């Protein structure tokens, strides 16, 4: 059993049109997580990623389209910049920047989603639970 309890995946609806496929791929590695579909990975903001971690997630992963296939032309590129920006904040806070990850997959490619699940699984093996996870009594303040 892995120590990671809360995995959140923000998935572009173009790259992951069927979240069940991703969920099945994660389950094959013994991972369970919340999959939140986004209209485009460019809609994911750095503060959103940090907020998800601050409210208890151990690992947040963003899945977008390959840059050359993004419907919004620069969406996938923006996603990459925003994840990197949020990772720099984690470093300043003394947390592992690997708690935020990203992948780019072609629309509906089950083999690519399987590879992403494998990548997440490998990373999960190196991480401990989020030390910034709020204590139950402090959740009332959020």
C-alpha positions as MATLAB code, in Angstrom:
seq = 'XXXXXXXXXXXXXXXXXXXXXXXXXXXXXXXXXXXXXXXXXXXXXXXXXXXXXXXXXXXXXXXXXXXXXXXXXXXXXXXXXXXXXXXXXXXXXXXXXXXXXXXXXXXXXXXXXXXXXXXXXXXXXXXXXXXXXXXXXXXXXX';
ca = [
       0.000    0.000    0.000;
       1.404    3.377   -0.956;
       1.550    6.250    1.535;
      -0.144    8.690   -0.833;
      -3.787    9.043    0.133;
      -4.997   11.896   -2.016;
      -4.188   12.158   -5.722;
      -5.902   14.823   -7.817;
      -5.677   14.839  -11.616;
      -6.799   17.884  -13.593;
      -7.440   16.618  -17.106;
      -8.089   18.519  -20.319;
     -11.304   17.230  -21.909;
      -9.550   17.032  -25.284;
      -6.632   14.947  -23.978;
      -8.777   12.796  -21.669;
     -12.268   12.662  -23.211;
     -13.185    9.618  -21.107;
     -11.972    9.939  -17.497;
     -12.911    6.286  -16.866;
      -9.992    5.214  -19.084;
      -7.580    7.194  -16.919;
      -9.201    5.935  -13.733;
      -8.780    2.331  -14.901;
      -5.132    2.953  -15.790;
      -4.483    4.391  -12.321;
      -6.289    1.492  -10.659;
      -4.009   -0.987  -12.438;
      -1.175    0.561  -10.418;
      -3.190    0.541   -7.204;
      -3.832    4.291   -7.368;
      -7.116    6.011   -6.712;
      -7.643    9.673   -7.250;
     -10.065   12.396   -8.115;
     -10.138   13.233  -11.803;
     -11.375   16.736  -12.484;
     -12.041   17.570  -16.107;
     -11.053   21.016  -17.324;
     -12.160   22.524  -20.660;
      -8.464   23.071  -21.456;
      -5.294   22.640  -19.432;
      -4.690   26.379  -19.939;
      -7.593   26.994  -17.542;
      -5.558   25.531  -14.674;
      -3.962   28.327  -12.653;
      -0.929   28.135  -10.358;
      -2.977   29.273   -7.357;
      -5.473   26.473   -8.042;
      -2.716   23.843   -7.960;
      -1.315   25.265   -4.725;
      -4.771   25.476   -3.169;
      -5.435   21.801   -3.914;
      -2.182   20.900   -2.149;
      -2.928   23.268    0.736;
      -6.265   21.574    1.345;
      -4.709   18.144    1.695;
      -3.820   16.550   -1.624;
      -0.537   14.660   -1.642;
       0.009   14.893   -5.391;
      -1.582   16.997   -8.148;
      -1.143   16.074  -11.796;
      -2.242   18.024  -14.871;
      -2.835   16.282  -18.192;
      -3.063   18.365  -21.342;
      -2.690   17.981  -25.069;
       0.633   17.944  -26.884;
       1.507   21.562  -27.642;
       1.057   21.164  -31.404;
      -2.478   19.738  -30.976;
      -3.876   22.145  -28.397;
      -7.226   23.589  -29.504;
      -6.397   26.913  -27.876;
      -3.019   27.014  -29.648;
      -1.008   28.033  -26.562;
      -3.015   26.279  -23.845;
      -0.633   23.426  -23.272;
       2.328   25.808  -23.267;
       0.606   27.988  -20.652;
      -0.070   24.899  -18.558;
       3.626   24.060  -18.556;
       4.580   27.563  -17.411;
       1.951   27.556  -14.673;
       2.961   24.176  -13.285;
       6.617   25.274  -13.261;
       5.649   28.529  -11.534;
       3.706   26.659   -8.835;
       6.616   24.218   -8.408;
       8.919   27.166   -7.691;
       6.589   28.188   -4.845;
       6.763   24.676   -3.440;
      10.557   24.884   -3.393;
      10.335   28.174   -1.481;
       8.016   26.488    1.018;
      10.358   23.542    1.458;
       8.074   21.042   -0.260;
       8.991   18.731   -3.109;
       8.212   20.315   -6.475;
       7.378   16.809   -7.737;
       4.070   17.084   -5.850;
       2.909   18.913   -8.971;
       3.345   17.125  -12.267;
       2.213   17.346  -15.829;
       1.873   15.186  -18.874;
       0.826   15.809  -22.433;
      -1.088   13.083  -24.228;
      -2.820   12.823  -27.577;
      -6.607   12.786  -27.423;
      -8.007    9.530  -26.147;
      -4.730    7.561  -26.350;
      -5.157    4.732  -23.806;
      -1.497    3.657  -24.107;
      -0.368    7.198  -23.276;
      -2.716    7.320  -20.281;
      -1.306    3.987  -19.120;
       2.195    5.473  -19.366;
       1.088    8.530  -17.362;
      -0.368    6.239  -14.682;
       2.957    4.378  -14.582;
       4.859    7.648  -14.237;
       2.591    8.750  -11.391;
       2.998    5.350   -9.720;
       6.787    5.616   -9.819;
       6.636    9.103   -8.344;
       4.220    8.045   -5.619;
       6.786    5.516   -4.427;
       9.225    8.342   -3.624;
       6.825   10.745   -1.898;
       5.586   10.794    1.662;
       2.172   12.143    2.604;
       1.860   15.899    2.203;
       3.404   17.500    5.303;
       1.294   20.602    4.634;
      -1.944   18.617    4.946;
      -4.191   20.538    7.321;
      -5.152   18.984   10.613;
      -8.899   18.236   10.914;
      -9.467   21.104   13.343;
      -7.811   23.598   10.966;
     -10.097   22.597    8.052;
     -12.914   24.537    9.697;
     -10.970   27.732    9.035;
     -10.803   27.124    5.264;
];
